[in-house]
Amino acid sequence: MPLALLALAVTAFGVGTSEFAIMGLLPQVAQGVGVSIPDAGGLITGYAVGVIVGAPLLTAASVRLPRRTTLMIVAALLAAGSALSAVASGYGLLLAARVIAGVPQGALFGVGSVVAAQLVPPDRRASAMSVMFGGFTMANVAGVPLVTWLGQAAGWRATFWAIAALGALSMAGIAALVPRRLRPEDETGLRSELATLRRPQVWLAMGVTTAGFGGVFASFTYVTPMMTTVAGFSESSMTLLLVVFGLGMATGNLVSGRFAGRRLMPSLYVFLAGLTIVLSLFVLTAHSKVLAVCTLFLLGLFGFATVPALQMRILDKATGAPTLASALNLSAFNIANALGAFLGGMVIRAGYGYTGPNAVGAVLAATGLVLAVYSGLLDARARAAIAR
């Protein structure tokens, strides 16, 4: 694998750590800026808004730039947003800093997916993307626990300084390792990028992302009260449980890299079907500590196995000018985050308990599977028409 992929993986590690670190330090952050914990939760929403809005806007604004330059801007924004978070004296400035920190995520995975795919032969695209996304999964396995520990030991501002340093390291790695220019035909204009959005299959792929990954977040958003209230774990066990989920994500990423590159759509069907089954079972297995841990691992595995596969699907269906569509797919992942959390919260408020979001997640994942199968049937119909 090219060393440039390592630079992309390190940047993804920094972005993933930036996104999830605040969840483990929310009480300390709330106290530090003088707001309640629910109000501090708005910082998580602010980051998601940065991703959703920033993905298409930053990608469109930089479409005429070399992709290496865009990736350096992404790393610079990660460093700047994290440094601003570290020095923020009040809630308003910290919220603005979190929005800034969220802006580069969509562009990273949008532009980075395209660059990763073009650094290797076509038959190794899935493996290349799994390396990049592997940095994001490792953030959940190692990065978030480490910076959470750092924040608890040295104060929450130290966490953001550490993430800012990761951003600076990422920028240096991209400058040193990513080629200055890709093939000439790989650089496209905004008009070409927008033209890909007229393709129904591109929107279908984003629909699969929103529904399928929405199923993951319907469950995972409420994993702490479910595992403590229903399964009976102590709150102090949650760090280890989140590591279990992160290990599942890392495993799913490796599985996706191995199989999705060979048979993309059949692999995607299997991942979404597995996710539907796991979420359905979680309604029952959440009542047993052992089974709950096993199911949590499988949730991470099947949930994240869909990510490289869905990015590959977008690249396939936005051939010729895939950068904007790929970035929008990252917005779809964050819309899935918001949708899953909203629907999961609705069933809890309706009195179905903390296992109710798992059932909602199963319905969403099944919807994603139906959309994927329909998309595959459209492919088959198009191939048959060409054969005639």
Steps between C-alpha positions, in 0.01 A plus 500: 500500500628853420626703796254773402226278639668522840470879489127466421457248783672732752274787392194277535625398845518866601153576360345197672663589830378859466142388436460257789741627769258758639244229582728359769574844647159665478460565877847659523441713189160611630654607831791667323280735296225536760204323338286198581581157358193505266613839369851365454345224289435772244874493430454152350216631284719793396770263377243303299370823345856583400532164326163516322547856375875489454516185289337639184609864551871433563510240224331733250723793598815294455399303190750686280784451746735201486364235735825502698442869575142432606617227738753741653220755553298224669784424741554873567132544588517201734798660678343847506160385626661291774738778607210746513307248711794480740510877561123568490398690813124473453234275355437709188862497389533131579188424294643696205828311539319165492317600181836592343650168613211316334529676165799300367366152575278465194766641269760265649301188427360637175831610351699239693288214364569614146873542565526163677326326212736661247819415686451128430386275213119474453480155660650636825273802547304345786819407683638852454185659637493257792852620592379861508181416689712279726643820645147607592421166666828505694396837637219321681723213615799704618473873428183581693593297814849658502387860466216437748761384751714803415204733549415347836864521615603838359171676427272491197693774321803270482290261293436762234866605495592137435250480211637828360846341502356203308364743242843660458662157467240404239570812297872422499435140398273600213754757377778242505324188372195579286590563131480861386295404198283204417427398143377797294161344438447474875475879543148617418300821513199586715260462205612141446471429872146640513404302190555172685217597736254452213562127514225316693743230613711760683195606704403139558846434642463796735157370598655166593757687709239707683267210577759229560736699718206670668428157644843496666453838666144430612654238726846638574382847606329342801754225566603639842154498665421167330817328621477645852124488559401189302815285486609601850853629438649773718570840347873442550475201262395718207856583394577131446164443332572780257835337424308179420283696258811660350661157450185391321528805275865422423411140417212608277731740319745217427221266387362766267843563350545131433164417343341821368774548243424161348120499502372836613122468491476143637731608783282804570189280510667272755618790717156666508320171559741419783446846649121452488527165678742627765282800584192278521679264738629790712145559622531166683874457559525837679359324807809277534846641572687240294260508206483880511880527465503253211218686326672835552810363327289371208321835477836669447608232252196500271436870545844615393544232233243697301710820498780419250248304291263798480785736412604260222142496374500879479831499312360243255182695434663844484771391256685787337435760772454317831637748756184700580277190505748324727503797740118517496494135599686602816226756563256212459684309775453796734135539401474132588651586838239768565212292361587191702543698821170685447294188427665306781417779742139501381445134590664548841270795572207287381572253782670215310812515716867510410479191279239667279762685290642163394167411339495839325854434383401162358222662296738765368767243409237288324392808305861551395515138386184540291643812333829321433323204341293735285817679392655165410195404296530826305860405424392158377227654284753741345743218424222295339398797283860541381527127427191517276 
